[in-house]
Amino acid sequence: MFGTHDLLLFVVSGLLLNVTPGPDTLYIVGRSSTQGLRAGATAALGIGAGTLVHISAAALGLSALLATSATAFGVVKLVGAVYLVYVGVSLMRSPRGAPSEAAAAPGFVPVPLRTVFVQGFLTNVLNPKVALFFLAFLPQFVLPDAPDKPLAFLLLGVIFDVNGTLWNLFVAWSTARISGGLRQNDTVAKWFSRGVGGLFVYLGIRLALDKSD
């Protein structure tokens, strides 16, 4: 269909890849656990929007630039690493005060949903390895003689993104449900947020020091 093949295998493979934890999942868990379902769902949608950028870049061949240019990859990687550390520090230093949203943990000032969305978007967009993943993964399911390869890339990317967003929304919902009691305990919520933030800082530092490029 539209120059693709083994679509069912692609969907199954994509779902297995989506359920593998990473920075995106970690960010959703962090927001859902401290601010509830709305924040977690907003984070999931922001990540889904960021994925669309990578999909478009893969379809247009821009991701190939990252794959072939060490300088471009290094710059994007460094910016992404700095941003992961920034998000981690912001989670570790969650402002305290009277919350304005009932779902938020006591003692926390909820981050505006617009900020949650933008942070989720940038967390995904500024990870160069996501771009390289699409560049390596999508072509496996595009026919060599496809009449319109960019269209095939977009179709596969949108399918992957929709499935991934549905999974991320489930992660947000389940985390919000499980952590409902956690959000009522100020001390536990505070240290959980710090723990998630610390993991983000670790991921940022690991990305910056990664020599695989």
VENVENZI-V686111 format. One record per helix or strand of 3 or more residues. SS is the DSSP state (alpha for helix, beta for strand). FROM is the first residue (numbers start at 0). TO is the last residue. If there is no record, write none. Layout:
ss:SS from:FROM to:TO
ss:SS from:FROM to:TO
This chain:
ss:alpha from:6 to:17
ss:alpha from:22 to:34
ss:alpha from:36 to:59
ss:alpha from:61 to:67
ss:alpha from:69 to:91
ss:alpha from:112 to:124
ss:alpha from:127 to:140
ss:alpha from:148 to:177
ss:alpha from:181 to:183
ss:alpha from:185 to:208
